[in-house]
């Protein structure tokens, strides 16, 4: 994995640490409650690290539109909670049946399937609670809540997961694969960017372009994920590789080949960068896009 | 099962039909979408009937506070969606492992476990989408959304389910049993009543008393449910009976005996009725409370 320059690495680390602190702040401990287990289980996955890319995109767009990270903190926690819930449910035996996530046993391996199902439910719900209980009610909040709900539901992430399940052991075409990933991964990226722009006070054009950028890096992220599954280092990634082939899944690599997938990643990269023109000095996002492109090289 | 008078039966049937129509209106079909399956799966459970007690409580309190059913329609659909999601996840093999619900095969029996998990996720999410996309943003909506989210999450329904799971094969005391049911069943009833009062324009005292009433009938509902599990008619109930004993669950019957549980049901009934004093002519709710008390007789 080629990393960029030290400056970007430091900046990414800084933002990840900031987001981790935000998540810690909004994730309750449940001390003294008889249902304490579920708090521990949710925290186990939510606080298991990761680069917090969704949160970083949101914070970055908010800043680029003139806002501050504190203007979106509850939304940052919320989107990472939704991401964490999707990982827990995705890893379940009846779904992807994964034992390992970010180098640790998956949630149901530690807490059992029943608590894992409920932890996912609890995190999705907590995402909305976190925003509702910590944001003042105004048009920006309400609009952002709509974006969040649209992205995570049946028209967004959950819808993408359904297409994913129904595509197993089937040969799907590039259009279907793109539609699946636009929903499954892209939708949360899209909401992250738009919410960042909305809460930061961006123009309608900025909100729209933020969304466009996010859709492109959502695809880019997935293409490089598929490439990493072919020749990534399991230990470095913290999850098993070679899973797509094992599960007979259609991927960008299986449809386009390694060279074709790399080429498509480059195209998404170019289009993502193009969408940043409305923003002044989007250095961090440019570097993030480069990072997503290069992580499989 | 002794039913009340014809008048109440007609009124309950009318409100159930109204709520079914509201649910149909807000439940999208997903026609033409590649993830159409999940729409069918969600609808399978959401539209499988039931008395719509949560929706009926909400509609009734709204009317008693001077509002109209149209003032709360999206919230009625939302609370029934949340209830339906909880049934789907509750019935999963890793949870209660039930094959039969309202006389039909449970969701995962028809659609498979993966789609059932996602349908639950989808319905919870859709509940928030339905309100956000169909209610104007104002203080009443925002406050009601907070009530909804609080009731369905880790401090409410999900929390109750966790206590339930952890109580299996354990002897729990009456306090724990009440706490579990106050969360697991009572919380949604509580939110239904409060949202009805809030959206109907009720006074703070009415909102509070509506909540008190709902907590009591939540308990009443559960006690009579436990009694029905002992000597109810499986065919009439549309689900298997004798499950609590089979699963070695602590119930109001196992702790208090049949006579003690019946007595406790009467006490909840009295306290529920007492909480309705702030409302003018709450005939439907009084009859509903009687119905909940008498359904196990």
Contacts between the chains, C-beta under 8 A, distances in Angstrom:
chain1	res1	chain2	res2	distance
A	28	B	154	7.9
A	30	B	154	7.2
A	33	B	155	7.9
A	33	B	159	7.1
A	34	B	163	5.1
A	34	B	166	7.9
A	34	B	176	6.7
A	34	B	179	6.3
A	34	B	180	7.7
A	35	B	154	6.6
A	35	B	158	7.9
A	35	B	159	4.0
A	35	B	160	7.6
A	35	B	162	4.0
A	35	B	163	5.4
A	35	B	166	7.9
A	35	B	183	7.6
A	37	B	162	5.9
A	37	B	166	6.5
A	38	B	154	5.5
A	38	B	158	6.8
A	38	B	159	6.8
A	38	B	162	4.6
A	39	B	154	6.9
A	42	B	154	7.5
A	85	B	121	7.8
A	89	B	117	5.7
A	89	B	118	7.5
A	89	B	121	6.4
A	92	B	117	6.5
A	94	B	112	7.6
A	94	B	113	3.6
A	94	B	114	4.9
A	94	B	117	6.4
A	95	B	114	5.2
A	95	B	117	6.8
A	112	B	94	7.6
A	113	B	94	3.6
A	114	B	94	4.9
A	114	B	95	5.2
A	114	B	165	5.2
A	115	B	162	6.9
A	115	B	165	6.9
A	117	B	89	5.7
A	117	B	92	6.5
A	117	B	94	6.4
A	117	B	95	6.8
A	117	B	117	6.6
A	118	B	89	7.5
A	118	B	158	5.5
A	118	B	161	5.7
A	118	B	162	5.8
A	118	B	165	7.6
A	120	B	121	7.0
A	121	B	85	7.8
A	121	B	89	6.4
A	121	B	120	7.0
A	121	B	121	7.4
A	121	B	124	6.5
A	121	B	158	5.3
A	122	B	153	6.0
A	122	B	154	4.4
A	122	B	158	4.7
A	122	B	159	8.0
A	124	B	121	6.5
A	124	B	124	5.9
A	124	B	125	6.6
A	125	B	124	6.6
A	125	B	149	6.2
A	125	B	152	5.5
A	125	B	153	3.6
A	125	B	154	7.0
A	125	B	158	6.5
A	126	B	153	5.8
A	126	B	154	6.4
A	128	B	128	5.5
A	128	B	145	7.6
A	128	B	149	4.8
A	129	B	146	7.7
A	129	B	149	4.5
A	129	B	150	6.5
A	129	B	153	5.6
A	132	B	142	7.1
A	132	B	145	5.7
A	132	B	146	4.8
A	132	B	149	5.5
A	133	B	146	6.6
A	137	B	137	7.0
A	137	B	139	6.5
A	137	B	142	4.1
A	139	B	137	6.5
A	142	B	132	7.1
A	142	B	137	4.1
A	142	B	142	7.8
A	145	B	128	7.7
A	145	B	132	5.7
A	146	B	129	7.8
A	146	B	132	4.8
A	146	B	133	6.6
A	149	B	125	6.3
A	149	B	128	4.7
A	149	B	129	4.5
A	149	B	132	5.5
A	150	B	129	6.5
A	152	B	125	5.5
A	153	B	122	6.1
A	153	B	125	3.6
A	153	B	126	5.8
A	153	B	129	5.6
A	154	B	28	7.9
A	154	B	30	7.2
A	154	B	35	6.6
A	154	B	38	5.6
A	154	B	39	6.9
A	154	B	42	7.5
A	154	B	122	4.4
A	154	B	125	7.0
A	154	B	126	6.3
A	155	B	33	7.9
A	158	B	35	7.9
A	158	B	38	6.9
A	158	B	118	5.5
A	158	B	121	5.3
A	158	B	122	4.7
A	158	B	125	6.5
A	159	B	33	7.1
A	159	B	34	8.0
A	159	B	35	4.0
A	159	B	38	6.8
A	159	B	122	8.0
A	160	B	35	7.5
A	161	B	118	5.7
A	162	B	35	4.0
A	162	B	37	5.9
A	162	B	38	4.6
A	162	B	115	6.9
A	162	B	118	5.8
A	163	B	34	5.1
A	163	B	35	5.4
A	165	B	114	5.1
A	165	B	115	6.9
A	165	B	118	7.6
A	166	B	34	7.8
A	166	B	35	7.9
A	166	B	37	6.5
A	176	B	34	6.7
A	179	B	34	6.3
A	180	B	34	7.7
A	183	B	35	7.6
